[in-house]
């Protein structure tokens, strides 16, 4: 019979939880009272230790590798913590999320798509490093830096391998079907922007500029300013900010977008961290677009930082909201990088919009003009007609 003495491999698995507590304490320790810090040692988890030992001694199947066990322990901890917005993100997904929020990444400049056989095919952008080095549309990716790419490889893993720091190189092996042969390429990564904003004038009325905002990244406020300036040149003098299906992003971005349209000394956001008094953020100067007529589109998938923009501009009667109530996410997450490239997203604060009635926590941000459920073909037209009516422009029935 095997000994039931403490297994040191088990305690090694607890090290990551210790590191999590240390990371949170170091990065935001002034929010945590010293006497409340949780001390982890071998006596804290007798049931977990016993279960691990039983699996090790009697389990028919081998235990997963240490990283899988560590990840499982973190997920179990968060499940017990019971906050849907405190989450653990593995390395590939964390890197992709970080790139999206930065609004750019180091890459080869190619789109990847799966074909009917689940192979990954590359489609280089015009004037991209991939195109200049000779990659062609439809080349099948079979290896990145000596890592084999198979039909089982996830898209996040492929993107993570292709992307990296600007100026670094990546080696690709592709298969070209037309020639039935493989080629190898050494490509130096360049900075590739990830646009979060698209814009155009309305075909129905070119006096109206439509700005679609897909994500609240660090580059989004500048992109919106560029969009408005371009649309003004094209003759637009009324503007729609389309925040439908915008799941949010950086809190600062939601604030900065609101600042574009508000005069000085207007409150935007009040945030409350644990053991800290509420702090209100307000505009410090007049924004560049304080006078332009503005409508904002929202729906139930408008969330987080996008709700900050919509709510602040509604509260200050600076924009008219058209659509359905927003999602209603009024918490702030701090992101802590872990040593293996994964991350822990921790709910650390709540926010509210001064002057917004009813408060966002009750029903989300409510629209001024409600768009009832319609068939998908007619839904967008209903939004546009409501915007034109809000602007008092001529509309078609």
Secondary structure, DSSP 8 states (H G I E B T S, - for coil): ----S--HHHHHHTHHHHHHHHHHHHHHGGGS-GGG-----TTTTHHHHHHHHHHHHH-SS----HHHHHHHHHHHHHHHHT-TT-EEE-HHHHHHHHHHHHTEEEE--EEEEE-TT--EEEEE-TT-HHHHHT--TTEEEEEETTEE--TTS-HHHHHHHH--STT-EEEEEEEETTTTEEEEEEEE-EEEE---EEEEE-SS-TTEEEEEE--B-TTHHHHHHHHHHHHHHTT--EEEEE-TT---B-HHHHHHHHHHH--TT-EEEEEEETTS--EEEE-SS--TTSSSEEEEEE-TT--THHHHHHHHHHHTT-SEEEES------EEEEEEE-TTS-EEEEEEEEEE-TT-SS-HHHHSS--SEE-----HHHHHHHHHHHHHHHTT-----
